[in-house]
């Protein structure tokens, strides 16, 4: 499946997105990458869902991938990424979309649903990062900020070397290579901004989100605890929890989970087309 690459502006910066599927439909899934990663991590998902007949848009948020990378921490907060998502929907000329993504992308989607509910028809939340993840996230990312800030010459040399590594046939590997090749001043600003800002909407704000949600999670992950996903499924009024068999299932053996996502999207848009109230999903755990 081929895709169309375009750019749009937000806050004086240029951002890049890829558009899969029928450009004539306004029934769109916007799927967002994780922290430091980029759209490459989600290409297999976009291809699979577009083969199911869905239009999927992958965006590189500010500081990631092919989008601009300012060096001021104030430019980077998870809640202010909402403005970029809304600007993308305006660029696509769609009144609302299903939003989703992994980790950072899941949290940005939650913030958008909380603050711009009229622009969100549904949510696909893969590995959300909530209360149980905070200690692990701090232990992982705080030292990275110190390393790229105080060890900038070495970090710059390493990122330059990684940038020379040829593109591989595996999109997810490319995404990690792109993350490692980020300029250290941009990486330091990005991590600092993310760490000092709010990570997710408050519990009260989550409980007010009416959009139907599909939550994907797995066991044995300190940064994306299953308990966070399970708690979120209980907080959102209209959520279904689907357990992945491993953290890489959706990208290594995606058929089962992309079928689940495709069915969810069909149900959301069918309900929307009939003017129905939000769907009531039974909680379900994958084997």
Buried (B, 14 or more C-beta within 10 A) or exposed (E): EEBEEBEBEBEEBEBBBBBBBEEEEEBBBBBBBBBBBBBBBBBBBBBBBBEBEBBBBBBBBBBBBBBBBBBEBEBBBBBBBBBBBBBBBEBBEBEBBBBBBBBBBBBBBBBBBBBBBEBBBBBBBBBBBBBBBBEBBEEBBEEBBEBBBEEBEEBBEBBEEBEEEEEEEBBBBBBBBBBBBBBBBBBBBBBBBBBEBEBBBEEEBBEBBBBBBBBBBBEEBEBBBBEBBBBBBEBBBBBBBBBBBEBEBBBEEBEBBBEBBBEBBBBBBEBBEEEEEBBEBEEEEBE
